[in-house]
Amino acid sequence: MSFTQIPLGDAGVIGTAVDVTDTAAAEARLQHHADAHSDTLDRLQTAVAVFGPDQKLIFYNRAFVKLWGLPESFLDRHPSDGEILDRLREARKLPEQRDYQAWKRSRLGLYLEGTREDPGEDTWHLPGGQTFRVVAPTASFRRPDVPL
């Protein structure tokens, strides 16, 4: 039950009680579903990072930590995609760019293209000789626990 009470001065108090059992049960099922998805993604060998519309990190898996060597204490603070790019650049873990700031603006501009149907894909050739395929999902990709 959810109770609300409003004092009416000398007239007394008015109150309401609402049964929220169904709402609480639905929220619990949704959370269980989201946790199952997170657990599945965490078991993948493929690095996964999910950013919200505000460009803040909302999920990462163990493979992402292993790939980039970023401290979990940093990732747990929900840094922005730009902050992560800057940290990776400082560690020389990003492709070399003639104009890093323009490249970064282009990458972050993918967030503004909310109506695109195809994912933004890029190939990154890193200084250590590795090559990565980086995919920015379409706007239709949404985690169930993240509001639009």
trRosetta pair geometry for C-beta under 8 A, 3 or more apart (Angstrom, degrees):
i j d omega theta_ij theta_ji phi_ij phi_ji
1 17 5.1 -9 -171 -171 120 101
1 18 6.8 143 -157 70 64 39
1 19 6.0 -38 -99 -98 70 49
1 20 6.8 137 -122 15 15 87
2 17 7.2 152 73 -156 45 51
2 18 4.8 -20 57 60 97 95
2 20 4.9 61 -21 -24 109 130
3 15 6.5 -6 -170 -172 92 112
3 16 7.2 167 -150 85 48 51
3 17 5.3 -14 -100 -102 75 78
4 15 6.4 167 88 -151 54 63
4 16 4.9 3 53 51 101 92
4 17 8.0 -168 23 -74 67 37
4 18 7.9 27 -1 -2 104 104
5 13 5.4 0 -171 178 102 121
5 14 7.4 159 -153 82 54 42
5 15 4.4 -17 -101 -99 74 100
6 13 6.8 155 75 -160 41 70
6 14 5.2 -15 59 61 95 91
6 15 7.3 175 18 -80 65 50
7 13 5.4 -41 -106 -103 51 84
8 11 4.0 -60 121 72 119 106
8 12 5.5 10 53 66 113 52
8 13 6.2 -177 9 -94 88 25
8 14 5.8 72 -41 -14 121 94
19 22 7.6 60 126 5 95 88
20 23 4.6 -54 -168 48 80 117
20 24 5.4 84 129 -27 90 99
21 24 5.9 -59 -145 38 26 108
21 25 6.2 24 157 -17 63 109
22 25 5.8 -56 -146 38 30 111
22 26 6.3 30 155 -19 65 107
23 26 5.8 -56 -148 37 30 110
23 27 6.3 29 154 -18 65 107
24 27 5.7 -53 -146 37 31 112
24 28 6.4 33 153 -21 64 106
25 28 5.6 -53 -148 35 32 113
25 29 6.5 32 153 -18 65 103
26 29 5.7 -52 -148 36 33 110
26 30 6.3 33 153 -18 65 106
27 30 5.7 -54 -147 38 31 113
27 31 6.3 32 154 -19 65 106
28 31 5.7 -53 -146 37 30 111
28 32 6.3 34 153 -21 64 105
29 32 5.6 -53 -148 35 32 113
29 33 6.4 34 152 -20 65 106
30 33 5.6 -54 -149 36 32 113
30 34 6.3 30 153 -17 66 106
30 144 6.1 -142 -164 138 95 123
30 145 6.8 139 148 -86 101 82
31 34 5.7 -53 -145 38 33 110
31 35 6.2 35 154 -20 65 106
31 145 6.9 73 -106 -99 58 126
32 35 5.7 -54 -147 37 29 113
32 36 6.5 32 152 -22 62 104
33 36 5.8 -53 -151 32 30 112
33 37 6.7 29 151 -17 63 103
33 144 6.2 -12 105 63 118 156
34 37 5.7 -53 -152 35 34 111
34 38 6.4 34 151 -18 66 106
34 143 6.6 71 -135 173 104 100
34 144 5.3 -135 -80 68 96 101
34 145 4.1 42 -115 -31 159 122
35 38 5.6 -53 -146 38 33 112
35 39 6.2 36 154 -21 66 106
36 39 5.7 -52 -146 36 30 113
36 40 6.4 33 154 -20 63 105
37 40 5.7 -55 -150 35 31 111
37 41 6.4 27 155 -15 66 107
37 143 7.2 173 103 -140 147 90
37 144 7.5 131 6 17 151 107
38 41 5.8 -57 -146 40 31 108
38 42 6.2 33 154 -24 65 108
38 59 6.3 -130 -119 -138 98 129
39 42 5.7 -55 -147 34 29 114
39 43 6.8 27 155 -20 61 106
40 43 6.0 -61 -157 31 31 109
40 44 7.4 45 147 -36 61 94
41 44 5.7 -36 -161 4 42 118
41 48 5.1 -91 -174 72 111 156
41 59 7.0 44 95 154 151 131
41 61 5.1 -134 137 -71 85 129
42 61 4.5 -172 -112 -136 47 95
42 62 5.8 71 -169 -6 80 93
43 61 7.9 -85 11 -159 26 130
44 48 6.3 62 65 -15 137 122
44 61 6.1 31 52 138 94 169
44 63 6.0 -72 100 -2 76 143
45 63 5.6 127 -174 -100 28 138
46 63 5.9 101 90 113 18 162
47 61 6.8 -172 -146 63 43 99
47 63 4.4 -138 -82 120 56 96
47 64 4.1 113 -159 -86 92 59
47 66 7.6 -141 -88 59 103 82
47 67 4.3 -38 -72 -4 144 150
47 68 7.4 107 -146 -19 151 94
48 59 7.3 -20 124 119 100 102
48 60 6.9 169 95 -146 62 45
48 61 4.7 49 50 5 95 118
48 63 6.9 63 7 63 72 112
48 64 6.0 -94 54 -48 38 116
49 57 6.2 -53 -172 -131 105 102
49 59 7.0 167 -155 92 41 61
49 60 4.7 -1 -108 -104 79 88
49 61 7.8 -126 -68 13 51 71
49 64 5.1 118 -57 -129 91 151
49 84 7.7 147 179 -178 163 173
50 57 7.5 102 76 -157 49 59
50 58 5.4 -58 102 66 94 91
50 59 4.0 18 41 51 112 103
50 60 7.5 -155 21 -66 67 48
50 143 6.2 81 158 -42 154 126
51 55 5.6 -1 171 -152 129 36
51 56 6.4 153 -155 73 81 25
51 57 5.7 -48 -99 -92 75 43
51 58 6.5 128 -133 7 23 87
51 80 7.9 63 -144 -159 124 50
51 81 5.1 -5 -105 -59 159 111
51 111 7.6 -74 111 -93 126 116
52 55 7.2 -60 73 4 65 16
52 56 5.3 -6 40 57 106 81
52 58 4.8 86 -41 -36 96 128
52 146 5.7 -153 -111 -162 102 136
53 111 6.8 129 -155 -167 51 107
53 114 7.9 22 -128 -98 107 122
53 148 7.5 67 -28 -168 145 45
54 80 7.8 -95 131 -111 77 95
55 80 4.8 32 119 -155 102 95
55 81 4.8 -93 -173 13 92 103
55 82 6.7 28 154 -8 136 91
55 108 6.5 20 -124 -147 141 99
55 111 5.6 -55 -76 -76 96 163
56 78 4.8 31 172 162 111 102
56 79 7.1 -173 -144 110 71 18
56 80 5.5 -54 -91 -94 58 60
56 81 7.9 -119 -81 -22 16 71
57 60 6.2 -7 -174 -38 122 108
57 75 6.2 -88 119 -160 159 75
57 78 5.1 -160 65 -145 79 53
57 79 5.7 29 6 56 119 59
57 80 7.5 -163 -15 -107 78 12
57 81 7.3 136 -58 -69 78 60
57 84 6.9 95 -54 -46 125 135
58 78 6.8 33 -85 -130 46 108
58 143 6.8 -147 111 24 135 150
58 146 6.0 37 172 -91 168 134
59 143 6.9 130 -12 -76 139 155
60 64 4.3 -109 -172 73 100 149
60 65 6.7 109 135 -46 121 81
60 75 5.4 -65 31 -175 149 138
61 64 5.2 110 56 1 62 101
61 65 7.6 -121 108 0 40 88
62 65 5.6 -53 -154 35 40 113
62 66 6.2 37 151 -17 70 107
63 66 5.6 -54 -144 41 34 112
63 67 6.0 39 155 -26 66 107
64 67 5.8 -51 -143 33 27 113
64 68 6.4 -8 170 11 63 110
64 70 7.9 -32 140 39 85 113
64 75 7.9 126 113 -125 119 153
65 68 7.0 -79 -144 51 20 85
65 69 7.5 73 170 -92 55 17
65 70 6.4 -107 -131 59 60 76
65 72 6.1 -3 -117 -72 135 89
65 75 7.0 -99 -91 -3 93 159
66 69 7.5 16 -169 -67 23 56
68 88 6.2 -64 -151 -102 118 109
68 93 6.2 109 -143 146 77 156
69 91 7.4 -168 78 174 114 158
69 93 7.6 -165 40 -87 106 155
70 74 5.7 -101 171 71 98 128
70 75 5.8 102 117 -49 118 107
70 84 7.1 -22 -103 -139 161 92
70 87 6.5 74 -117 120 113 138
70 88 7.6 -53 -69 -73 115 83
71 74 4.5 93 71 2 90 102
71 75 7.1 -168 97 -2 49 86
72 75 5.3 -57 -142 45 41 110
72 76 5.7 47 157 -27 73 106
73 76 5.9 -48 -138 34 26 114
73 77 7.3 32 154 -24 55 101
74 77 6.2 -58 -166 24 32 111
74 79 6.4 -8 164 -25 83 132
74 87 7.1 119 168 -125 152 167
75 78 7.9 48 169 -69 45 29
75 79 6.9 -77 -115 15 38 101
79 83 3.9 -113 177 85 115 134
79 84 5.5 138 99 -51 122 81
79 87 7.7 33 134 -11 167 135
80 83 4.6 102 53 2 77 100
80 84 7.2 -142 96 -2 44 84
81 84 5.7 -55 -153 37 34 111
81 85 6.4 37 150 -20 67 105
81 107 7.4 -146 142 129 124 108
81 108 6.1 160 89 -104 121 87
81 111 7.7 177 24 -48 148 128
82 85 5.6 -51 -146 36 33 113
82 86 6.4 34 154 -20 65 104
82 104 6.4 78 -130 178 86 118
82 108 5.8 10 -69 -82 98 138
83 86 5.7 -52 -148 35 32 112
83 87 6.4 31 153 -19 64 105
84 87 5.7 -54 -147 36 33 111
84 88 6.3 30 154 -16 66 107
85 88 5.8 -58 -147 39 30 109
85 89 6.2 33 154 -22 65 106
85 94 6.7 58 -160 -85 74 151
85 104 5.6 146 125 -125 151 104
85 107 6.7 138 -93 85 152 151
86 89 5.6 -53 -147 34 30 112
86 90 6.5 34 154 -21 64 103
86 104 7.8 39 -63 -121 75 147
87 90 5.8 -50 -151 32 31 113
87 91 6.6 19 153 -8 63 109
88 91 5.8 -64 -149 46 33 105
88 93 4.4 -92 -168 73 84 106
88 94 4.8 95 122 -45 107 102
89 92 7.4 31 -178 -79 36 32
89 93 7.6 -102 -69 48 21 67
89 94 4.9 -33 -86 26 67 132
89 100 6.4 80 -137 -154 150 140
92 127 5.4 -39 166 36 98 154
93 126 6.5 -14 -171 -149 48 125
93 127 7.6 -100 -104 32 23 104
93 128 7.8 -4 -122 -7 62 117
94 97 7.6 -28 126 -13 112 105
94 124 7.1 -77 -158 -161 61 131
94 126 7.0 -102 -159 -119 10 85
95 124 4.7 -141 -33 -158 117 81
95 125 5.4 76 -114 60 113 59
95 126 6.0 -93 -74 -89 63 44
95 127 7.7 163 -121 -36 35 68
96 127 6.5 86 -39 -74 98 96
97 100 4.5 126 75 -87 121 59
97 102 7.8 -163 161 62 128 83
97 103 4.2 -83 -143 -12 156 154
99 102 4.0 23 121 23 120 116
99 103 6.3 148 92 -19 68 87
100 103 5.5 -60 -147 39 33 113
100 104 6.0 34 156 -21 69 107
101 104 5.7 -52 -144 36 30 112
101 105 6.4 33 154 -19 63 104
102 105 5.7 -52 -147 36 32 112
102 106 6.4 36 151 -22 63 105
103 106 5.6 -55 -153 34 31 114
103 107 6.5 31 150 -18 65 104
104 107 5.7 -52 -149 35 33 111
104 108 6.2 22 157 -10 67 109
105 108 5.9 -60 -141 46 29 104
105 109 6.0 45 152 -37 63 105
106 109 5.4 -48 -149 22 28 121
107 110 6.3 -36 -180 -2 39 111
107 122 7.8 -58 -105 -7 92 162
108 111 6.1 -27 178 9 59 112
109 112 5.4 -50 -165 31 58 114
109 113 6.9 56 143 -23 76 101
110 113 5.7 -56 -153 31 41 112
110 120 4.6 -97 -124 13 127 160
110 136 4.4 -13 164 152 152 170
111 114 7.6 8 165 -63 45 83
113 116 4.6 25 146 -23 109 118
113 120 7.3 102 65 -52 141 123
113 139 7.7 -135 114 -53 61 110
114 139 4.4 88 -171 -108 61 137
115 139 6.2 -16 -81 2 20 154
116 119 7.9 124 116 -95 118 19
116 120 7.2 54 102 -49 160 86
116 138 6.2 -134 97 -132 79 79
116 139 6.5 128 48 -17 64 102
117 138 6.2 -2 -168 -130 25 133
118 138 6.8 -163 126 -84 4 107
119 135 5.0 20 145 -172 139 95
119 136 5.7 170 -173 78 83 52
119 137 5.2 -43 -113 -122 113 30
119 138 5.4 -88 -73 -43 69 71
120 135 7.2 146 80 -161 54 45
120 136 3.8 4 55 49 103 115
121 133 6.5 -13 -165 -174 103 92
121 134 7.0 150 -156 81 51 53
121 135 5.3 -12 -102 -105 80 72
121 136 7.6 -146 -65 23 37 71
122 133 7.6 156 80 -158 42 49
122 134 4.8 -17 63 61 91 103
123 131 6.3 -2 -177 -175 98 101
123 132 7.2 162 -157 83 51 46
123 133 5.9 -26 -102 -101 70 63
123 134 7.5 176 -90 17 19 81
124 131 6.9 164 84 -156 52 51
124 132 4.5 -6 56 57 103 97
124 133 7.9 -171 18 -79 77 16
124 134 5.7 51 -15 -17 114 120
125 130 8.0 171 -153 92 43 43
125 131 5.3 -15 -103 -105 65 85
126 129 7.1 -32 81 39 82 23
126 130 4.7 3 44 62 122 86
126 131 7.2 -159 11 -81 80 33
126 132 6.8 51 -28 -3 111 104
137 140 7.9 -105 153 62 102 64
137 141 3.7 -2 138 9 140 156
138 141 5.8 120 63 -11 64 94
142 146 6.4 -142 -173 70 82 102
142 148 6.8 -27 -128 -85 146 84
143 146 4.4 69 66 6 100 111
